[in-house]
Amino acid sequence: MMKKTNFIVIFWLVLALIFTIVLLFNLSSIFDSISYLIIPETSHDAYMSADGVKRSLISNIPMAIISIIGMTIGIKSGLKVYKTISES
């Protein structure tokens, strides 16, 4: 049977995970818009040009870094809360 405190810890960690995913989608849109401001779209080809690749990198690399940092902080803080609850 799951203790009430464990349920609260899991609830907050899942809520933080959902918040992180929503935040990442919003930041991806922001970085995508910024990349179009830095490197404007001039062609209407179906293939990715060199500018398209640069634009993709501008939007994807920061998102990967933010994702890694966010998940690391979330996992560390979740384990810290779980250890303090299990010790008391």
C-alpha positions in Angstrom: 0.0 0.0 0.0 1.3 3.4 -0.9 1.8 6.0 1.8 0.1 9.4 1.5 3.5 11.1 1.5 4.8 9.0 -1.3 1.6 9.8 -3.3 2.2 13.5 -2.7 5.9 13.2 -3.9 4.8 11.3 -7.0 2.0 13.7 -7.7 4.3 16.7 -7.6 7.0 15.1 -9.7 4.5 14.1 -12.4 3.0 17.6 -12.3 6.6 19.1 -12.7 7.2 16.7 -15.6 4.0 17.8 -17.3 4.9 21.5 -16.7 8.4 20.9 -18.1 7.0 19.3 -21.3 4.6 22.2 -21.8 7.4 24.7 -21.2 9.7 23.0 -23.7 7.0 23.1 -26.4 6.5 26.8 -25.8 10.2 27.6 -25.7 10.6 25.6 -28.9 8.1 27.9 -30.6 9.9 30.9 -29.3 13.3 29.7 -30.4 11.9 28.8 -33.8 10.5 32.3 -34.2 13.9 33.8 -33.2 15.7 31.6 -35.7 13.4 33.0 -38.5 14.2 36.5 -37.4 18.0 35.8 -37.4 17.9 33.9 -40.7 14.9 35.0 -42.8 13.1 32.6 -45.2 13.7 33.7 -48.8 13.1 30.5 -50.8 10.0 28.4 -51.3 11.8 25.1 -52.0 10.6 21.8 -50.4 14.2 20.8 -49.6 16.1 22.2 -46.6 18.7 24.7 -47.5 21.8 25.6 -45.6 19.8 28.4 -43.9 17.1 25.9 -43.0 19.6 23.6 -41.3 21.1 26.6 -39.4 17.6 27.6 -38.4 16.9 24.1 -37.2 20.1 24.0 -35.1 19.3 27.4 -33.6 15.9 26.1 -32.4 17.0 22.5 -31.4 20.3 22.9 -29.6 19.0 25.2 -26.9 16.0 23.0 -26.4 18.2 19.9 -25.9 20.3 21.8 -23.3 17.3 23.0 -21.5 15.7 19.6 -21.5 18.9 17.9 -20.0 19.2 20.6 -17.3 15.5 20.5 -16.4 15.4 16.7 -16.2 18.6 16.6 -14.1 17.3 19.2 -11.7 13.9 17.5 -11.5 15.4 14.0 -10.8 17.8 15.3 -8.2 15.2 17.3 -6.3 12.7 14.4 -6.5 15.2 12.0 -5.0 16.1 14.6 -2.4 12.5 15.0 -1.3 12.0 11.2 -1.3 15.1 10.6 0.8 14.0 13.2 3.4 10.5 11.7 3.6 11.8 8.1 3.9 14.3 9.0 6.6 11.7 10.7 8.8 
